[in-house]
Amino acid sequence: MSKIQQHPSRTIDRFKFEPQALPEADGRFQAQLTIDSGNGTERTQRFFTFKPLFQSADRAIAYAQQQAREWMKQKSLA
């Protein structure tokens, strides 16, 4: 099985986003997004994995990045 592939993290407002591509046994990739905020005991991490599987790590990472943008849109509406 291949290694997890990460894209450089991106910080927007007070949130740090880390998109990843998780390899599956069949050679496809699952998109994962980690959202980190705060420091020390006030730190919160959220982990999201997404249902569609992708033929390439790049596509899985692009999907996770899109989900980060959507998450920020929803957060700004709250």
Secondary structure, 3 states (H helix, E strand, C coil): CCCCEECCCEEECCEEEEEEEEECCCCCEEEEEEEEECCHHHCEEEEEEEEEEECCHHHHHHHHHHHHHHHHHHHHHC
